[in-house]
Amino acid sequence: MESPIRCPFLSLGGRIMLDVLNKVEHYHSLAKEYRRLAAFSLSAQMQNHYSQMAEYYSALAEAEERSAVPSA
């Protein structure tokens, strides 16, 4: 009899993967909002600030996505 395939993402009822996906979605949403704020800001200083925040949240989303991939 073969042993069942085990997937780390399905441990704890899939909660781990769901948490990661929720974080990724949240960070992408924040990045999108900061890009929108940058586009509508009148001051170059605020445009720069909001653009940097957008990049920060995009980087967080990418890091979360990478952490979700099991190492081989």
mmCIF file of the N, C-alpha and C atoms, coordinates in Angstrom:
data_MODEL
# 
_entry.id   MODEL 
# 
loop_
_atom_site.group_PDB 
_atom_site.id 
_atom_site.type_symbol 
_atom_site.label_atom_id 
_atom_site.label_alt_id 
_atom_site.label_comp_id 
_atom_site.label_asym_id 
_atom_site.label_entity_id 
_atom_site.label_seq_id 
_atom_site.pdbx_PDB_ins_code 
_atom_site.Cartn_x 
_atom_site.Cartn_y 
_atom_site.Cartn_z 
_atom_site.occupancy 
_atom_site.B_iso_or_equiv 
_atom_site.pdbx_formal_charge 
_atom_site.auth_seq_id 
_atom_site.auth_comp_id 
_atom_site.auth_asym_id 
_atom_site.auth_atom_id 
_atom_site.pdbx_PDB_model_num 
ATOM 1   N N  . MET A 1 1  ? 0.841  -1.182 0.000  1.00 0.00 ? 1  MET A N  1 
ATOM 2   C CA . MET A 1 1  ? 0.000  0.000  0.000  1.00 0.00 ? 1  MET A CA 1 
ATOM 3   C C  . MET A 1 1  ? 0.884  1.243  0.000  1.00 0.00 ? 1  MET A C  1 
ATOM 4   N N  . GLU A 1 2  ? 0.589  2.165  -0.913 1.00 0.00 ? 2  GLU A N  1 
ATOM 5   C CA . GLU A 1 2  ? 1.369  3.391  -1.016 1.00 0.00 ? 2  GLU A CA 1 
ATOM 6   C C  . GLU A 1 2  ? 0.971  4.360  0.084  1.00 0.00 ? 2  GLU A C  1 
ATOM 7   N N  . SER A 1 3  ? 1.959  5.106  0.563  1.00 0.00 ? 3  SER A N  1 
ATOM 8   C CA . SER A 1 3  ? 1.636  6.127  1.563  1.00 0.00 ? 3  SER A CA 1 
ATOM 9   C C  . SER A 1 3  ? 1.047  7.346  0.855  1.00 0.00 ? 3  SER A C  1 
ATOM 10  N N  . PRO A 1 4  ? 0.141  8.059  1.502  1.00 0.00 ? 4  PRO A N  1 
ATOM 11  C CA . PRO A 1 4  ? -0.458 9.222  0.860  1.00 0.00 ? 4  PRO A CA 1 
ATOM 12  C C  . PRO A 1 4  ? 0.580  10.321 0.642  1.00 0.00 ? 4  PRO A C  1 
ATOM 13  N N  . ILE A 1 5  ? 0.370  11.102 -0.379 1.00 0.00 ? 5  ILE A N  1 
ATOM 14  C CA . ILE A 1 5  ? 1.262  12.222 -0.669 1.00 0.00 ? 5  ILE A CA 1 
ATOM 15  C C  . ILE A 1 5  ? 1.013  13.300 0.380  1.00 0.00 ? 5  ILE A C  1 
ATOM 16  N N  . ARG A 1 6  ? 2.096  13.799 0.944  1.00 0.00 ? 6  ARG A N  1 
ATOM 17  C CA . ARG A 1 6  ? 1.964  14.833 1.968  1.00 0.00 ? 6  ARG A CA 1 
ATOM 18  C C  . ARG A 1 6  ? 2.385  16.168 1.382  1.00 0.00 ? 6  ARG A C  1 
ATOM 19  N N  . CYS A 1 7  ? 1.596  17.145 1.620  1.00 0.00 ? 7  CYS A N  1 
ATOM 20  C CA . CYS A 1 7  ? 1.876  18.485 1.129  1.00 0.00 ? 7  CYS A CA 1 
ATOM 21  C C  . CYS A 1 7  ? 1.921  19.427 2.330  1.00 0.00 ? 7  CYS A C  1 
ATOM 22  N N  . PRO A 1 8  ? 3.031  20.178 2.515  1.00 0.00 ? 8  PRO A N  1 
ATOM 23  C CA . PRO A 1 8  ? 3.118  21.051 3.685  1.00 0.00 ? 8  PRO A CA 1 
ATOM 24  C C  . PRO A 1 8  ? 2.046  22.136 3.696  1.00 0.00 ? 8  PRO A C  1 
ATOM 25  N N  . PHE A 1 9  ? 1.534  22.517 2.528  1.00 0.00 ? 9  PHE A N  1 
ATOM 26  C CA . PHE A 1 9  ? 0.529  23.575 2.469  1.00 0.00 ? 9  PHE A CA 1 
ATOM 27  C C  . PHE A 1 9  ? -0.820 23.110 2.988  1.00 0.00 ? 9  PHE A C  1 
ATOM 28  N N  . LEU A 1 10 ? -1.045 21.816 2.978  1.00 0.00 ? 10 LEU A N  1 
ATOM 29  C CA . LEU A 1 10 ? -2.332 21.306 3.421  1.00 0.00 ? 10 LEU A CA 1 
ATOM 30  C C  . LEU A 1 10 ? -2.337 20.965 4.905  1.00 0.00 ? 10 LEU A C  1 
ATOM 31  N N  . SER A 1 11 ? -1.187 21.104 5.553  1.00 0.00 ? 11 SER A N  1 
ATOM 32  C CA . SER A 1 11 ? -1.160 20.864 6.988  1.00 0.00 ? 11 SER A CA 1 
ATOM 33  C C  . SER A 1 11 ? -1.995 21.936 7.669  1.00 0.00 ? 11 SER A C  1 
ATOM 34  N N  . LEU A 1 12 ? -2.518 21.601 8.795  1.00 0.00 ? 12 LEU A N  1 
ATOM 35  C CA . LEU A 1 12 ? -3.389 22.507 9.541  1.00 0.00 ? 12 LEU A CA 1 
ATOM 36  C C  . LEU A 1 12 ? -4.594 22.923 8.705  1.00 0.00 ? 12 LEU A C  1 
ATOM 37  N N  . GLY A 1 13 ? -5.087 21.993 7.906  1.00 0.00 ? 13 GLY A N  1 
ATOM 38  C CA . GLY A 1 13 ? -6.282 22.267 7.118  1.00 0.00 ? 13 GLY A CA 1 
ATOM 39  C C  . GLY A 1 13 ? -6.090 23.312 6.045  1.00 0.00 ? 13 GLY A C  1 
ATOM 40  N N  . GLY A 1 14 ? -4.907 23.456 5.535  1.00 0.00 ? 14 GLY A N  1 
ATOM 41  C CA . GLY A 1 14 ? -4.654 24.446 4.488  1.00 0.00 ? 14 GLY A CA 1 
ATOM 42  C C  . GLY A 1 14 ? -4.495 25.851 5.020  1.00 0.00 ? 14 GLY A C  1 
ATOM 43  N N  . ARG A 1 15 ? -4.479 26.003 6.314  1.00 0.00 ? 15 ARG A N  1 
ATOM 44  C CA . ARG A 1 15 ? -4.435 27.324 6.946  1.00 0.00 ? 15 ARG A CA 1 
ATOM 45  C C  . ARG A 1 15 ? -3.166 28.088 6.597  1.00 0.00 ? 15 ARG A C  1 
ATOM 46  N N  . ILE A 1 16 ? -2.028 27.379 6.550  1.00 0.00 ? 16 ILE A N  1 
ATOM 47  C CA . ILE A 1 16 ? -0.761 28.045 6.264  1.00 0.00 ? 16 ILE A CA 1 
ATOM 48  C C  . ILE A 1 16 ? -0.807 28.696 4.888  1.00 0.00 ? 16 ILE A C  1 
ATOM 49  N N  . MET A 1 17 ? -1.237 27.930 3.887  1.00 0.00 ? 17 MET A N  1 
ATOM 50  C CA . MET A 1 17 ? -1.293 28.461 2.528  1.00 0.00 ? 17 MET A CA 1 
ATOM 51  C C  . MET A 1 17 ? -2.289 29.604 2.444  1.00 0.00 ? 17 MET A C  1 
ATOM 52  N N  . LEU A 1 18 ? -3.415 29.475 3.104  1.00 0.00 ? 18 LEU A N  1 
ATOM 53  C CA . LEU A 1 18 ? -4.422 30.527 3.088  1.00 0.00 ? 18 LEU A CA 1 
ATOM 54  C C  . LEU A 1 18 ? -3.868 31.810 3.687  1.00 0.00 ? 18 LEU A C  1 
ATOM 55  N N  . ASP A 1 19 ? -3.127 31.700 4.790  1.00 0.00 ? 19 ASP A N  1 
ATOM 56  C CA . ASP A 1 19 ? -2.517 32.875 5.407  1.00 0.00 ? 19 ASP A CA 1 
ATOM 57  C C  . ASP A 1 19 ? -1.545 33.555 4.451  1.00 0.00 ? 19 ASP A C  1 
ATOM 58  N N  . VAL A 1 20 ? -0.733 32.759 3.771  1.00 0.00 ? 20 VAL A N  1 
ATOM 59  C CA . VAL A 1 20 ? 0.240  33.315 2.821  1.00 0.00 ? 20 VAL A CA 1 
ATOM 60  C C  . VAL A 1 20 ? -0.487 34.009 1.682  1.00 0.00 ? 20 VAL A C  1 
ATOM 61  N N  . LEU A 1 21 ? -1.501 33.361 1.135  1.00 0.00 ? 21 LEU A N  1 
ATOM 62  C CA . LEU A 1 21 ? -2.250 33.970 0.030  1.00 0.00 ? 21 LEU A CA 1 
ATOM 63  C C  . LEU A 1 21 ? -2.934 35.254 0.473  1.00 0.00 ? 21 LEU A C  1 
ATOM 64  N N  . ASN A 1 22 ? -3.460 35.277 1.679  1.00 0.00 ? 22 ASN A N  1 
ATOM 65  C CA . ASN A 1 22 ? -4.097 36.495 2.192  1.00 0.00 ? 22 ASN A CA 1 
ATOM 66  C C  . ASN A 1 22 ? -3.080 37.618 2.340  1.00 0.00 ? 22 ASN A C  1 
ATOM 67  N N  . LYS A 1 23 ? -1.894 37.300 2.839  1.00 0.00 ? 23 LYS A N  1 
ATOM 68  C CA . LYS A 1 23 ? -0.850 38.315 2.979  1.00 0.00 ? 23 LYS A CA 1 
ATOM 69  C C  . LYS A 1 23 ? -0.440 38.850 1.615  1.00 0.00 ? 23 LYS A C  1 
ATOM 70  N N  . VAL A 1 24 ? -0.226 37.942 0.672  1.00 0.00 ? 24 VAL A N  1 
ATOM 71  C CA . VAL A 1 24 ? 0.188  38.354 -0.674 1.00 0.00 ? 24 VAL A CA 1 
ATOM 72  C C  . VAL A 1 24 ? -0.863 39.276 -1.285 1.00 0.00 ? 24 VAL A C  1 
ATOM 73  N N  . GLU A 1 25 ? -2.113 38.879 -1.193 1.00 0.00 ? 25 GLU A N  1 
ATOM 74  C CA . GLU A 1 25 ? -3.193 39.703 -1.734 1.00 0.00 ? 25 GLU A CA 1 
ATOM 75  C C  . GLU A 1 25 ? -3.241 41.068 -1.042 1.00 0.00 ? 25 GLU A C  1 
ATOM 76  N N  . HIS A 1 26 ? -3.073 41.077 0.266  1.00 0.00 ? 26 HIS A N  1 
ATOM 77  C CA . HIS A 1 26 ? -3.103 42.331 1.029  1.00 0.00 ? 26 HIS A CA 1 
ATOM 78  C C  . HIS A 1 26 ? -1.955 43.247 0.600  1.00 0.00 ? 26 HIS A C  1 
ATOM 79  N N  . TYR A 1 27 ? -0.744 42.692 0.483  1.00 0.00 ? 27 TYR A N  1 
ATOM 80  C CA . TYR A 1 27 ? 0.400  43.504 0.078  1.00 0.00 ? 27 TYR A CA 1 
ATOM 81  C C  . TYR A 1 27 ? 0.246  44.033 -1.347 1.00 0.00 ? 27 TYR A C  1 
ATOM 82  N N  . HIS A 1 28 ? -0.279 43.211 -2.244 1.00 0.00 ? 28 HIS A N  1 
ATOM 83  C CA . HIS A 1 28 ? -0.519 43.684 -3.617 1.00 0.00 ? 28 HIS A CA 1 
ATOM 84  C C  . HIS A 1 28 ? -1.555 44.809 -3.619 1.00 0.00 ? 28 HIS A C  1 
ATOM 85  N N  . SER A 1 29 ? -2.564 44.685 -2.792 1.00 0.00 ? 29 SER A N  1 
ATOM 86  C CA . SER A 1 29 ? -3.595 45.711 -2.690 1.00 0.00 ? 29 SER A CA 1 
ATOM 87  C C  . SER A 1 29 ? -3.006 47.029 -2.177 1.00 0.00 ? 29 SER A C  1 
ATOM 88  N N  . LEU A 1 30 ? -2.164 46.944 -1.163 1.00 0.00 ? 30 LEU A N  1 
ATOM 89  C CA . LEU A 1 30 ? -1.518 48.152 -0.646 1.00 0.00 ? 30 LEU A CA 1 
ATOM 90  C C  . LEU A 1 30 ? -0.614 48.787 -1.696 1.00 0.00 ? 30 LEU A C  1 
ATOM 91  N N  . ALA A 1 31 ? 0.139  47.972 -2.405 1.00 0.00 ? 31 ALA A N  1 
ATOM 92  C CA . ALA A 1 31 ? 1.022  48.499 -3.448 1.00 0.00 ? 31 ALA A CA 1 
ATOM 93  C C  . ALA A 1 31 ? 0.205  49.227 -4.520 1.00 0.00 ? 31 ALA A C  1 
ATOM 94  N N  . LYS A 1 32 ? -0.910 48.636 -4.901 1.00 0.00 ? 32 LYS A N  1 
ATOM 95  C CA . LYS A 1 32 ? -1.778 49.255 -5.908 1.00 0.00 ? 32 LYS A CA 1 
ATOM 96  C C  . LYS A 1 32 ? -2.317 50.599 -5.417 1.00 0.00 ? 32 LYS A C  1 
ATOM 97  N N  . GLU A 1 33 ? -2.721 50.642 -4.153 1.00 0.00 ? 33 GLU A N  1 
ATOM 98  C CA . GLU A 1 33 ? -3.257 51.890 -3.588 1.00 0.00 ? 33 GLU A CA 1 
ATOM 99  C C  . GLU A 1 33 ? -2.176 52.973 -3.532 1.00 0.00 ? 33 GLU A C  1 
ATOM 100 N N  . TYR A 1 34 ? -0.953 52.599 -3.147 1.00 0.00 ? 34 TYR A N  1 
ATOM 101 C CA . TYR A 1 34 ? 0.123  53.588 -3.107 1.00 0.00 ? 34 TYR A CA 1 
ATOM 102 C C  . TYR A 1 34 ? 0.503  54.070 -4.508 1.00 0.00 ? 34 TYR A C  1 
ATOM 103 N N  . ARG A 1 35 ? 0.417  53.196 -5.510 1.00 0.00 ? 35 ARG A N  1 
ATOM 104 C CA . ARG A 1 35 ? 0.663  53.645 -6.890 1.00 0.00 ? 35 ARG A CA 1 
ATOM 105 C C  . ARG A 1 35 ? -0.404 54.646 -7.325 1.00 0.00 ? 35 ARG A C  1 
ATOM 106 N N  . ARG A 1 36 ? -1.652 54.377 -6.921 1.00 0.00 ? 36 ARG A N  1 
ATOM 107 C CA . ARG A 1 36 ? -2.743 55.296 -7.239 1.00 0.00 ? 36 ARG A CA 1 
ATOM 108 C C  . ARG A 1 36 ? -2.509 56.653 -6.562 1.00 0.00 ? 36 ARG A C  1 
ATOM 109 N N  . LEU A 1 37 ? -2.121 56.625 -5.297 1.00 0.00 ? 37 LEU A N  1 
ATOM 110 C CA . LEU A 1 37 ? -1.846 57.874 -4.577 1.00 0.00 ? 37 LEU A CA 1 
ATOM 111 C C  . LEU A 1 37 ? -0.698 58.640 -5.227 1.00 0.00 ? 37 LEU A C  1 
ATOM 112 N N  . ALA A 1 38 ? 0.327  57.926 -5.660 1.00 0.00 ? 38 ALA A N  1 
ATOM 113 C CA . ALA A 1 38 ? 1.461  58.579 -6.321 1.00 0.00 ? 38 ALA A CA 1 
ATOM 114 C C  . ALA A 1 38 ? 1.019  59.254 -7.608 1.00 0.00 ? 38 ALA A C  1 
ATOM 115 N N  . ALA A 1 39 ? 0.149  58.598 -8.346 1.00 0.00 ? 39 ALA A N  1 
ATOM 116 C CA . ALA A 1 39 ? -0.307 59.146 -9.628 1.00 0.00 ? 39 ALA A CA 1 
ATOM 117 C C  . ALA A 1 39 ? -1.109 60.433 -9.452 1.00 0.00 ? 39 ALA A C  1 
ATOM 118 N N  . PHE A 1 40 ? -1.802 60.558 -8.328 1.00 0.00 ? 40 PHE A N  1 
ATOM 119 C CA . PHE A 1 40 ? -2.652 61.725 -8.115 1.00 0.00 ? 40 PHE A CA 1 
ATOM 120 C C  . PHE A 1 40 ? -2.062 62.769 -7.182 1.00 0.00 ? 40 PHE A C  1 
ATOM 121 N N  . SER A 1 41 ? -0.851 62.551 -6.705 1.00 0.00 ? 41 SER A N  1 
ATOM 122 C CA . SER A 1 41 ? -0.212 63.521 -5.808 1.00 0.00 ? 41 SER A CA 1 
ATOM 123 C C  . SER A 1 41 ? 0.288  64.712 -6.604 1.00 0.00 ? 41 SER A C  1 
ATOM 124 N N  . LEU A 1 42 ? 0.116  65.885 -6.026 1.00 0.00 ? 42 LEU A N  1 
ATOM 125 C CA . LEU A 1 42 ? 0.556  67.102 -6.693 1.00 0.00 ? 42 LEU A CA 1 
ATOM 126 C C  . LEU A 1 42 ? 2.034  67.389 -6.439 1.00 0.00 ? 42 LEU A C  1 
ATOM 127 N N  . SER A 1 43 ? 2.523  66.982 -5.304 1.00 0.00 ? 43 SER A N  1 
ATOM 128 C CA . SER A 1 43 ? 3.911  67.259 -4.942 1.00 0.00 ? 43 SER A CA 1 
ATOM 129 C C  . SER A 1 43 ? 4.825  66.114 -5.390 1.00 0.00 ? 43 SER A C  1 
ATOM 130 N N  . ALA A 1 44 ? 5.969  66.482 -5.941 1.00 0.00 ? 44 ALA A N  1 
ATOM 131 C CA . ALA A 1 44 ? 6.951  65.482 -6.375 1.00 0.00 ? 44 ALA A CA 1 
ATOM 132 C C  . ALA A 1 44 ? 7.460  64.683 -5.178 1.00 0.00 ? 44 ALA A C  1 
ATOM 133 N N  . GLN A 1 45 ? 7.570  65.334 -4.030 1.00 0.00 ? 45 GLN A N  1 
ATOM 134 C CA . GLN A 1 45 ? 8.027  64.655 -2.826 1.00 0.00 ? 45 GLN A CA 1 
ATOM 135 C C  . GLN A 1 45 ? 7.042  63.557 -2.420 1.00 0.00 ? 45 GLN A C  1 
ATOM 136 N N  . MET A 1 46 ? 5.757  63.845 -2.461 1.00 0.00 ? 46 MET A N  1 
ATOM 137 C CA . MET A 1 46 ? 4.749  62.852 -2.095 1.00 0.00 ? 46 MET A CA 1 
ATOM 138 C C  . MET A 1 46 ? 4.656  61.754 -3.155 1.00 0.00 ? 46 MET A C  1 
ATOM 139 N N  . GLN A 1 47 ? 4.795  62.115 -4.427 1.00 0.00 ? 47 GLN A N  1 
ATOM 140 C CA . GLN A 1 47 ? 4.816  61.106 -5.484 1.00 0.00 ? 47 GLN A CA 1 
ATOM 141 C C  . GLN A 1 47 ? 5.940  60.117 -5.232 1.00 0.00 ? 47 GLN A C  1 
ATOM 142 N N  . ASN A 1 48 ? 7.118  60.640 -4.883 1.00 0.00 ? 48 ASN A N  1 
ATOM 143 C CA . ASN A 1 48 ? 8.271  59.791 -4.605 1.00 0.00 ? 48 ASN A CA 1 
ATOM 144 C C  . ASN A 1 48 ? 8.004  58.910 -3.381 1.00 0.00 ? 48 ASN A C  1 
ATOM 145 N N  . HIS A 1 49 ? 7.462  59.500 -2.337 1.00 0.00 ? 49 HIS A N  1 
ATOM 146 C CA . HIS A 1 49 ? 7.164  58.747 -1.113 1.00 0.00 ? 49 HIS A CA 1 
ATOM 147 C C  . HIS A 1 49 ? 6.186  57.606 -1.401 1.00 0.00 ? 49 HIS A C  1 
ATOM 148 N N  . TYR A 1 50 ? 5.086  57.921 -2.069 1.00 0.00 ? 50 TYR A N  1 
ATOM 149 C CA . TYR A 1 50 ? 4.085  56.890 -2.368 1.00 0.00 ? 50 TYR A CA 1 
ATOM 150 C C  . TYR A 1 50 ? 4.641  55.815 -3.310 1.00 0.00 ? 50 TYR A C  1 
ATOM 151 N N  . SER A 1 51 ? 5.472  56.215 -4.256 1.00 0.00 ? 51 SER A N  1 
ATOM 152 C CA . SER A 1 51 ? 6.091  55.237 -5.154 1.00 0.00 ? 51 SER A CA 1 
ATOM 153 C C  . SER A 1 51 ? 7.014  54.295 -4.390 1.00 0.00 ? 51 SER A C  1 
ATOM 154 N N  . GLN A 1 52 ? 7.763  54.838 -3.438 1.00 0.00 ? 52 GLN A N  1 
ATOM 155 C CA . GLN A 1 52 ? 8.630  54.000 -2.615 1.00 0.00 ? 52 GLN A CA 1 
ATOM 156 C C  . GLN A 1 52 ? 7.811  53.033 -1.761 1.00 0.00 ? 52 GLN A C  1 
ATOM 157 N N  . MET A 1 53 ? 6.688  53.496 -1.222 1.00 0.00 ? 53 MET A N  1 
ATOM 158 C CA . MET A 1 53 ? 5.822  52.626 -0.438 1.00 0.00 ? 53 MET A CA 1 
ATOM 159 C C  . MET A 1 53 ? 5.250  51.508 -1.311 1.00 0.00 ? 53 MET A C  1 
ATOM 160 N N  . ALA A 1 54 ? 4.879  51.853 -2.546 1.00 0.00 ? 54 ALA A N  1 
ATOM 161 C CA . ALA A 1 54 ? 4.358  50.849 -3.479 1.00 0.00 ? 54 ALA A CA 1 
ATOM 162 C C  . ALA A 1 54 ? 5.416  49.780 -3.754 1.00 0.00 ? 54 ALA A C  1 
ATOM 163 N N  . GLU A 1 55 ? 6.648  50.199 -3.957 1.00 0.00 ? 55 GLU A N  1 
ATOM 164 C CA . GLU A 1 55 ? 7.735  49.248 -4.200 1.00 0.00 ? 55 GLU A CA 1 
ATOM 165 C C  . GLU A 1 55 ? 7.978  48.375 -2.973 1.00 0.00 ? 55 GLU A C  1 
ATOM 166 N N  . TYR A 1 56 ? 7.890  48.966 -1.801 1.00 0.00 ? 56 TYR A N  1 
ATOM 167 C CA . TYR A 1 56 ? 8.087  48.220 -0.558 1.00 0.00 ? 56 TYR A CA 1 
ATOM 168 C C  . TYR A 1 56 ? 7.047  47.112 -0.432 1.00 0.00 ? 56 TYR A C  1 
ATOM 169 N N  . TYR A 1 57 ? 5.770  47.442 -0.647 1.00 0.00 ? 57 TYR A N  1 
ATOM 170 C CA . TYR A 1 57 ? 4.726  46.437 -0.515 1.00 0.00 ? 57 TYR A CA 1 
ATOM 171 C C  . TYR A 1 57 ? 4.777  45.406 -1.641 1.00 0.00 ? 57 TYR A C  1 
ATOM 172 N N  . SER A 1 58 ? 5.211  45.802 -2.807 1.00 0.00 ? 58 SER A N  1 
ATOM 173 C CA . SER A 1 58 ? 5.399  44.832 -3.885 1.00 0.00 ? 58 SER A CA 1 
ATOM 174 C C  . SER A 1 58 ? 6.494  43.835 -3.517 1.00 0.00 ? 58 SER A C  1 
ATOM 175 N N  . ALA A 1 59 ? 7.569  44.345 -2.921 1.00 0.00 ? 59 ALA A N  1 
ATOM 176 C CA . ALA A 1 59 ? 8.661  43.467 -2.496 1.00 0.00 ? 59 ALA A CA 1 
ATOM 177 C C  . ALA A 1 59 ? 8.197  42.510 -1.397 1.00 0.00 ? 59 ALA A C  1 
ATOM 178 N N  . LEU A 1 60 ? 7.376  42.992 -0.466 1.00 0.00 ? 60 LEU A N  1 
ATOM 179 C CA . LEU A 1 60 ? 6.843  42.121 0.577  1.00 0.00 ? 60 LEU A CA 1 
ATOM 180 C C  . LEU A 1 60 ? 5.976  41.018 -0.025 1.00 0.00 ? 60 LEU A C  1 
ATOM 181 N N  . ALA A 1 61 ? 5.161  41.365 -1.002 1.00 0.00 ? 61 ALA A N  1 
ATOM 182 C CA . ALA A 1 61 ? 4.311  40.367 -1.658 1.00 0.00 ? 61 ALA A CA 1 
ATOM 183 C C  . ALA A 1 61 ? 5.161  39.307 -2.340 1.00 0.00 ? 61 ALA A C  1 
ATOM 184 N N  . GLU A 1 62 ? 6.203  39.738 -3.045 1.00 0.00 ? 62 GLU A N  1 
ATOM 185 C CA . GLU A 1 62 ? 7.085  38.782 -3.722 1.00 0.00 ? 62 GLU A CA 1 
ATOM 186 C C  . GLU A 1 62 ? 7.795  37.877 -2.723 1.00 0.00 ? 62 GLU A C  1 
ATOM 187 N N  . ALA A 1 63 ? 8.228  38.444 -1.599 1.00 0.00 ? 63 ALA A N  1 
ATOM 188 C CA . ALA A 1 63 ? 8.906  37.645 -0.577 1.00 0.00 ? 63 ALA A CA 1 
ATOM 189 C C  . ALA A 1 63 ? 7.956  36.602 0.004  1.00 0.00 ? 63 ALA A C  1 
ATOM 190 N N  . GLU A 1 64 ? 6.714  36.979 0.246  1.00 0.00 ? 64 GLU A N  1 
ATOM 191 C CA . GLU A 1 64 ? 5.730  36.031 0.762  1.00 0.00 ? 64 GLU A CA 1 
ATOM 192 C C  . GLU A 1 64 ? 5.471  34.922 -0.259 1.00 0.00 ? 64 GLU A C  1 
ATOM 193 N N  . GLU A 1 65 ? 5.389  35.298 -1.533 1.00 0.00 ? 65 GLU A N  1 
ATOM 194 C CA . GLU A 1 65 ? 5.165  34.301 -2.577 1.00 0.00 ? 65 GLU A CA 1 
ATOM 195 C C  . GLU A 1 65 ? 6.323  33.315 -2.622 1.00 0.00 ? 65 GLU A C  1 
ATOM 196 N N  . ARG A 1 66 ? 7.554  33.821 -2.526 1.00 0.00 ? 66 ARG A N  1 
ATOM 197 C CA . ARG A 1 66 ? 8.735  32.933 -2.544 1.00 0.00 ? 66 ARG A CA 1 
ATOM 198 C C  . ARG A 1 66 ? 8.755  32.027 -1.328 1.00 0.00 ? 66 ARG A C  1 
ATOM 199 N N  . SER A 1 67 ? 8.330  32.536 -0.183 1.00 0.00 ? 67 SER A N  1 
ATOM 200 C CA . SER A 1 67 ? 8.354  31.721 1.035  1.00 0.00 ? 67 SER A CA 1 
ATOM 201 C C  . SER A 1 67 ? 7.331  30.603 0.981  1.00 0.00 ? 67 SER A C  1 
ATOM 202 N N  . ALA A 1 68 ? 6.335  30.741 0.127  1.00 0.00 ? 68 ALA A N  1 
ATOM 203 C CA . ALA A 1 68 ? 5.292  29.730 0.010  1.00 0.00 ? 68 ALA A CA 1 
ATOM 204 C C  . ALA A 1 68 ? 5.733  28.530 -0.810 1.00 0.00 ? 68 ALA A C  1 
ATOM 205 N N  . VAL A 1 69 ? 6.801  28.694 -1.581 1.00 0.00 ? 69 VAL A N  1 
ATOM 206 C CA . VAL A 1 69 ? 7.290  27.612 -2.424 1.00 0.00 ? 69 VAL A CA 1 
ATOM 207 C C  . VAL A 1 69 ? 8.204  26.722 -1.593 1.00 0.00 ? 69 VAL A C  1 
ATOM 208 N N  . PRO A 1 70 ? 7.870  25.453 -1.453 1.00 0.00 ? 70 PRO A N  1 
ATOM 209 C CA . PRO A 1 70 ? 8.727  24.560 -0.658 1.00 0.00 ? 70 PRO A CA 1 
ATOM 210 C C  . PRO A 1 70 ? 10.081 24.355 -1.331 1.00 0.00 ? 70 PRO A C  1 
ATOM 211 N N  . SER A 1 71 ? 11.128 24.322 -0.532 1.00 0.00 ? 71 SER A N  1 
ATOM 212 C CA . SER A 1 71 ? 12.456 24.099 -1.109 1.00 0.00 ? 71 SER A CA 1 
ATOM 213 C C  . SER A 1 71 ? 12.614 22.620 -1.449 1.00 0.00 ? 71 SER A C  1 
ATOM 214 N N  . ALA A 1 72 ? 13.290 22.387 -2.563 1.00 0.00 ? 72 ALA A N  1 
ATOM 215 C CA . ALA A 1 72 ? 13.452 21.005 -3.053 1.00 0.00 ? 72 ALA A CA 1 
ATOM 216 C C  . ALA A 1 72 ? 14.553 20.282 -2.338 1.00 0.00 ? 72 ALA A C  1 
# 
